[in-house]
Amino acid sequence: MIRFEHVTKRYPDGTTAVDDLSFEVAEGELVTLVGPSGCGKTTTMMMVNRLVEPTSGRVLVDGRDIAGVDPVALRRKIGYVIQQVGLFPHRTVLDNTATVPALLGWKKSAARARAAELLDLVGLDPATYGSRYPAQLSGGQRQRVGVARALAADPPVLLMDEPFGAVDPVVRERLQNEFLALQATVRKTVLLVTHDIEEAVRMGDRMAVYGQGRIEQFDTPATVLGAPATPYVADFVGSDRGLKRLAVTPVTEADLDPLPPSPEPAGAPGPVPLGTSLKDALAALLQHDTGRLAVTGDDGRPLGVLTPEGVHRALRRASAPAPDRTPRR
């Protein structure tokens, strides 16, 4: 859906923001761009909607070189969510959300109906919040409106620049969870820029770890944490990367030991469903003295038991590198 082909951005003062960058984002994939300030991640994202023009190379969206697309028309087909949200203070929440459909020529009734649908989807009752103004909302509510507005015209691509950075940690985690649940439904192609490694790991199907203007590693969070490609990546993701891997590695049937031959005694630990994160499964496992935790399938029947050795096997499996996902230089 999004492809960078040997893209470089060099400014008149000689600063190279992005150097010979090549990578692809698949349709429906959420990719996080993570790195320190000034590394080129925001420049990369802004080249997708032509807010920044590359010095050389090509950016393609859905197979089309966007250099030949009118920038205004392009931006109206790409959702854009920023940290400051950017709502119009003099317009109601409903009208803010309907902005892009209105610009695209939708009838007012259709644009407002779509806006109401999206507000409901992001957890804001349009009957309650639609007539309010941005100043009457909390920071988390404004961020939800920003996401709804970006999705209102059903764009195939969504760009998000530090979208949850302006709220407190509790609200931030809630918004992250809500967006992941939303993404599971709408399956947009998403580039999300963040400087927070925890957010990059939690949100991304894959993540691109930036050095100075270049991607040092591009792979699944589990692989980046389990097999850092360079000392720079290892240092950036942190010495506690083993613990971070627990949150992004699900329990699979291959990680389980057979069920014990006889029923568990009274008071034995309850089960967790297949697909539970190792972090949550290990927390449940450590609450009991049996050294094993039943894991169930979709029908609720136990499939096997997870042990500390199974946790170790799961981490080794998840950290296996995927060579075909290495960014091209």
URNORLIN-V667605 format. One record per residue. N is the residue number from 1. RES is the residue in three letters. PSI is psi in whole degrees, 0 to 359 (* if undefined). BURIAL is # if it has 16 or more other C-alpha atoms within 10 Angstrom, else .. D_CENTER is the distance of its C-alpha to the mean C-alpha in whole Angstrom. Layout:
n = [N;N]
res = [RES;RES]
psi = [PSI;PSI]
burial = [BURIAL;BURIAL]
d_center = [D_CENTER;D_CENTER]
//
This chain:
n = [1;2;3;4;5;6;7;8;9;10;11;12;13;14;15;16;17;18;19;20;21;22;23;24;25;26;27;28;29;30;31;32;33;34;35;36;37;38;39;40;41;42;43;44;45;46;47;48;49;50;51;52;53;54;55;56;57;58;59;60;61;62;63;64;65;66;67;68;69;70;71;72;73;74;75;76;77;78;79;80;81;82;83;84;85;86;87;88;89;90;91;92;93;94;95;96;97;98;99;100;101;102;103;104;105;106;107;108;109;110;111;112;113;114;115;116;117;118;119;120;121;122;123;124;125;126;127;128;129;130;131;132;133;134;135;136;137;138;139;140;141;142;143;144;145;146;147;148;149;150;151;152;153;154;155;156;157;158;159;160;161;162;163;164;165;166;167;168;169;170;171;172;173;174;175;176;177;178;179;180;181;182;183;184;185;186;187;188;189;190;191;192;193;194;195;196;197;198;199;200;201;202;203;204;205;206;207;208;209;210;211;212;213;214;215;216;217;218;219;220;221;222;223;224;225;226;227;228;229;230;231;232;233;234;235;236;237;238;239;240;241;242;243;244;245;246;247;248;249;250;251;252;253;254;255;256;257;258;259;260;261;262;263;264;265;266;267;268;269;270;271;272;273;274;275;276;277;278;279;280;281;282;283;284;285;286;287;288;289;290;291;292;293;294;295;296;297;298;299;300;301;302;303;304;305;306;307;308;309;310;311;312;313;314;315;316;317;318;319;320;321;322;323;324;325;326;327;328;329]
res = [MET;ILE;ARG;PHE;GLU;HIS;VAL;THR;LYS;ARG;TYR;PRO;ASP;GLY;THR;THR;ALA;VAL;ASP;ASP;LEU;SER;PHE;GLU;VAL;ALA;GLU;GLY;GLU;LEU;VAL;THR;LEU;VAL;GLY;PRO;SER;GLY;CYS;GLY;LYS;THR;THR;THR;MET;MET;MET;VAL;ASN;ARG;LEU;VAL;GLU;PRO;THR;SER;GLY;ARG;VAL;LEU;VAL;ASP;GLY;ARG;ASP;ILE;ALA;GLY;VAL;ASP;PRO;VAL;ALA;LEU;ARG;ARG;LYS;ILE;GLY;TYR;VAL;ILE;GLN;GLN;VAL;GLY;LEU;PHE;PRO;HIS;ARG;THR;VAL;LEU;ASP;ASN;THR;ALA;THR;VAL;PRO;ALA;LEU;LEU;GLY;TRP;LYS;LYS;SER;ALA;ALA;ARG;ALA;ARG;ALA;ALA;GLU;LEU;LEU;ASP;LEU;VAL;GLY;LEU;ASP;PRO;ALA;THR;TYR;GLY;SER;ARG;TYR;PRO;ALA;GLN;LEU;SER;GLY;GLY;GLN;ARG;GLN;ARG;VAL;GLY;VAL;ALA;ARG;ALA;LEU;ALA;ALA;ASP;PRO;PRO;VAL;LEU;LEU;MET;ASP;GLU;PRO;PHE;GLY;ALA;VAL;ASP;PRO;VAL;VAL;ARG;GLU;ARG;LEU;GLN;ASN;GLU;PHE;LEU;ALA;LEU;GLN;ALA;THR;VAL;ARG;LYS;THR;VAL;LEU;LEU;VAL;THR;HIS;ASP;ILE;GLU;GLU;ALA;VAL;ARG;MET;GLY;ASP;ARG;MET;ALA;VAL;TYR;GLY;GLN;GLY;ARG;ILE;GLU;GLN;PHE;ASP;THR;PRO;ALA;THR;VAL;LEU;GLY;ALA;PRO;ALA;THR;PRO;TYR;VAL;ALA;ASP;PHE;VAL;GLY;SER;ASP;ARG;GLY;LEU;LYS;ARG;LEU;ALA;VAL;THR;PRO;VAL;THR;GLU;ALA;ASP;LEU;ASP;PRO;LEU;PRO;PRO;SER;PRO;GLU;PRO;ALA;GLY;ALA;PRO;GLY;PRO;VAL;PRO;LEU;GLY;THR;SER;LEU;LYS;ASP;ALA;LEU;ALA;ALA;LEU;LEU;GLN;HIS;ASP;THR;GLY;ARG;LEU;ALA;VAL;THR;GLY;ASP;ASP;GLY;ARG;PRO;LEU;GLY;VAL;LEU;THR;PRO;GLU;GLY;VAL;HIS;ARG;ALA;LEU;ARG;ARG;ALA;SER;ALA;PRO;ALA;PRO;ASP;ARG;THR;PRO;ARG;ARG]
psi = [315;129;130;128;102;52;130;139;115;128;162;332;3;353;129;109;321;133;108;58;127;122;167;147;122;158;132;5;143;114;130;137;117;143;174;168;138;11;348;0;317;322;317;309;319;345;342;327;17;26;337;134;135;150;322;165;180;145;126;138;122;40;1;131;116;351;336;10;137;126;321;314;320;313;332;347;6;122;146;120;125;165;320;0;305;33;151;118;335;2;147;166;317;316;325;315;329;6;305;314;322;319;331;1;13;151;148;320;320;320;318;326;318;320;317;320;316;322;317;322;326;11;21;111;116;331;331;316;343;326;359;166;156;323;343;5;157;169;318;322;320;322;322;318;320;319;317;317;320;332;354;322;14;54;147;337;139;125;132;119;103;53;337;18;346;11;165;163;323;313;323;314;320;316;321;314;317;320;321;321;320;317;326;336;312;336;58;159;117;132;121;119;133;155;358;113;325;317;318;317;318;323;329;138;318;163;143;117;117;138;224;94;5;153;121;329;140;105;184;153;319;320;318;318;324;334;70;136;332;163;327;313;317;318;321;317;343;156;344;23;333;321;321;327;330;324;340;9;116;156;128;167;332;343;356;151;161;156;146;153;335;158;149;145;165;141;3;157;144;167;168;152;152;139;350;144;150;328;311;322;318;322;318;320;320;350;352;163;0;337;11;156;125;140;131;158;191;332;1;358;141;136;336;192;144;133;170;324;324;323;317;319;319;319;320;319;315;337;2;123;152;98;328;353;7;130;143;137;*]
burial = [#;#;#;#;#;#;#;#;#;.;.;.;.;.;.;#;#;#;#;#;#;#;#;#;#;.;.;#;#;#;#;#;#;#;#;#;.;.;#;#;#;#;#;#;#;#;#;#;#;#;.;.;#;#;.;.;.;#;#;#;#;.;.;.;.;#;#;.;.;.;.;.;.;.;#;#;#;#;#;#;#;#;.;#;#;.;#;.;.;.;.;#;#;#;#;#;#;#;#;#;#;#;.;.;.;.;.;.;.;.;#;#;#;#;#;#;#;#;#;#;.;#;.;#;.;#;.;.;#;#;.;#;#;#;.;.;.;.;#;#;#;#;#;#;#;#;#;#;#;#;#;#;#;#;#;#;#;#;#;#;#;#;#;#;#;#;#;.;.;.;.;#;.;.;#;#;.;#;#;#;.;.;#;.;.;.;#;#;#;#;#;#;#;#;#;.;#;.;#;#;#;#;#;#;#;#;#;#;#;#;#;#;#;#;#;#;#;#;#;#;#;#;#;#;#;#;#;#;#;.;.;.;#;#;.;#;#;.;.;.;#;.;.;#;#;#;#;#;#;#;#;#;#;.;#;#;#;.;#;.;.;.;.;.;.;.;.;.;#;.;#;#;#;#;.;#;#;#;#;.;#;#;.;#;#;.;.;.;.;.;.;#;#;#;#;#;.;.;.;.;.;#;#;#;#;#;#;.;.;#;#;.;.;#;#;.;#;#;#;.;#;.;.;.;.;#;#;.;.]
d_center = [16;15;18;19;23;24;23;25;25;28;29;33;33;32;29;27;23;22;24;24;21;20;17;15;12;13;14;11;8;5;6;6;9;11;15;18;19;21;19;18;14;15;18;16;14;17;19;17;19;22;21;22;24;25;28;28;26;24;21;21;19;20;23;24;25;24;26;29;27;28;25;26;25;22;20;22;20;16;14;14;13;14;15;18;17;21;22;26;28;31;29;28;25;26;27;24;22;24;24;23;25;28;28;27;31;30;32;32;32;30;27;28;27;24;23;24;22;19;20;21;18;16;19;21;25;26;29;29;26;27;30;29;28;25;28;28;24;23;20;17;19;19;15;15;18;16;13;16;18;15;15;19;20;18;16;15;13;11;10;9;11;11;10;11;14;17;17;18;17;18;16;13;12;14;11;8;10;11;8;7;11;11;9;11;14;13;11;10;10;7;7;6;9;10;13;12;12;11;8;7;8;7;3;4;7;8;9;11;14;16;20;22;21;20;17;19;17;14;13;12;11;14;16;15;16;19;20;20;21;23;25;22;19;21;22;19;17;20;23;21;18;20;19;16;16;17;14;12;15;17;21;22;26;27;26;29;32;35;36;39;42;43;41;40;42;42;39;37;33;31;29;25;23;22;18;19;17;19;19;20;23;24;24;26;28;29;31;34;36;36;34;32;30;30;27;28;27;26;29;30;32;32;31;31;31;28;30;29;30;28;25;26;26;23;21;23;22;19;19;21;20;19;22;21;17;19;19;22;24]
//
